[in-house]
Every structure is written in C-alpha cells, then in structure tokens.
C-alpha cells in the first residue's frame, strides 16, 4: 500500500525531472526573454519613439509654419497690389490735375501775351495814325497855298485859256 | 550506419523540443534565447541606426521611414482608442512589441534547416514565439502594465471594482473569466500561429527533396504574412486592453 504510493510519487518526480516533458510549461527562459524584451523596450522608448515623435512634431510645425508663411505672403501680395492700384489711381488723378493746371496756365500765358500784343498793336496804330495826322496837318497849309496855282494851271491846260484874265472878268461880272 | 542515417530522408517531426541548459539554477531553452537575442540584436541595430541618422529637415533614411511608419500607425491606433495622454508609455510599448515580434517571427523565414541525429528537421533559428516562454513573457508583461495603468487611473479600490463589475453587475463572474482569458488568449494566439508555422515547415521537410522547395517557398511566403499579422494583432490587442483598463464610466461614448 505504502510502497505503491511511494512508487507513484517517485514516478511523478521522475517525470518532472525528465526535462523535455511538456513544452507548454514555461521555465527559466521566461525571465531571460523578459529581460531581453525590457532592454529592447527601453532602447526603443528612448532612442526611437522619442526622437521619431520629435521629428514628427517638428515636421508638423514646419508644415504649419510654411502654410502660415504662404498665407502671409499671399496677404502681403494682395495688400501690395491694392496699394499699388491705389497709388496708381492717385498718381493718375494727380497727373490729370497737373495737366489741367498746365493747360490753364498755358492758356493764361497765351491770353496775357495776346492782350499785351493787342495793347502794343493798338499803341502802334495810335502812334502811326497820330504821326500821319501830324504829318498831314503839317503838310496841309503848304498844300493849300499851292492849290490855287495848281488848279489854275490845270484849268488853263484844260481850257486852253488864260484863266487869270477870265478870272478877273468873271470877278467883274460877278460884281456886276 | 551513421552514413545511412545522414542520407536517409527526414521521417519524423519533433514537436516543441528545445536544447536546454541550466542557468542561475533554472532550466532554460537555449535555442529560444539564442533566437530571441538575434531578434533583439536586429531590432536594436535598427534602433541605433535611426538614432545615429535621425533627421527632421533632411531626407529621412529607409530605416527612419520604417520607424516613422510604425510609430505613426501605432500612434493613430492609440489616439483612436484611448488618447496619448492617459498612459504615455503605451506608444513605445506597442512599437517595441510590434517590431520585436515582427523581427522574431520573420527569423523563421531564413532557410536554415538541418537534420537532427534522430532524423527530424531542425531549424537553426527557431522563431522565438514558437516557445511558450517568449509569448508568456510578453503577454504577462503587457497584462501587468495595463492593470497598473488601470490602477493608476481608477484608484486602488475603484479599479478592481470596475473590472469585476464591468457594465452590468451580474456578469461579474464572466468579467473575471474574461480578464484571466486576456493574457492567455494574447499569448496563445501568437504561440499557436508561429508554432503551427514551425510544424508546417517540419511537415514540408518530410517531402522528397525534388518537390520540397515548392511548398516550402509558398509556405514561407505565407509565414511572412502570418508573422506580420500576428505582430500587428499583438500590438493592437495591447492597445485595446490598455484602453479598456483606463476607460472610466464617464468616458463611455
């Protein structure tokens, strides 16, 4: 009875000691594998995931910054263009104003010159007519004195008579 | 006699056999630890390569694009289910889980087989996830982490009550079973898939060598896909468990 129990126990222990009995029962390999994995885990956490996450964050930041820069540049472009247009419009209106002003000034100058010229012309005409009148007046008495003799001479030549005598006659007849 | 044995075709499959040693008084599967170290070395190499060449303004290297793609994908998953601020270590945890499991699973695609003395096909580098220790270590670590996050969020008394009660009080036993089932299903899902892959390779190795290459190529291609999907599911479920552990009554929507 007791011998059977003992033999059963020895059989069990012999089975347990026999090494490759049941490969589904874990043995000391467990701890070595766990230790190896913990090393791998530590290295990957420290040297892989951390830097990779930093790289991903950095890249995301760069992308966001580039997008922001692009948006800013586009905004600046639009602003510059509108400013350019505004400046252009202002310059155009200023140029128009200047042109109008120049035209008005030119007209003014021309008018001034024309009126000056008119004054000069009137002056000159006046002077000329005055000079003519003075000359005429100065010539008139001398001419008046010669009118009689000249007309007599003319009449004599036309009539072929001596107008001097007929004059005296006519004078007598007239008186008579 | 030995010559005949060496040239005889593979006629048996060894399931779940490991080369063992005793380290620190514990029995360890040295082949699993060896393959795990290789996977860890590849992962760490990729990590240190990134550390050396990481850039935010220059042209990122292929390694950086890989890490970025994984991080972005996992970050969007974490953000969608729980938000990044609740447990900031979830993101590095799932990224490490995903990449580590992926590399560990893809180890099995290397065509490094030899025939053992007993006539079975043995992989030089077995995928570590075909060892229960590997998947349990990861799943229990995740289990402890998300419960810790839950305690931190809901309080030392409030969290157990929340977990037990769930949404409806009378389903408490089922909630408890579900809570226990989580790490088991998480670990055994990965284990089962990768273990099945190893058995498939063993089966295919029994075929005659003039045809063996075809199903081997097809299976290993599919195994790449399985390895990727399982790594992704492990990471995704980790996020899901974290979000379940850290949600509160008010945050239901």
Interface residues (C-beta under 8 A of the other chain):
Chain A: X19 X20 X23 X24 X25 X26 X27 X28 X29 X30 X31 X32 X33 X34 X36 X37 X38 X39 X40 X41 X43 X44 X45 X47 X48 X49 X50 X51 X52 X53 X54 X55 X56 X58 X59 X62
Chain B: X15 X16 X17 X18 X20 X23 X24 X25 X26 X27 X28 X29 X32 X33 X36 X37 X40 X43 X44 X47 X48 X50 X51 X54 X55 X56 X57 X60 X64 X67 X68 X71 X72 X75 X89 X91 X92 X93 X95 X96 X99 X100 X128 X131 X132 X133 X134 X136 X137 X138 X141
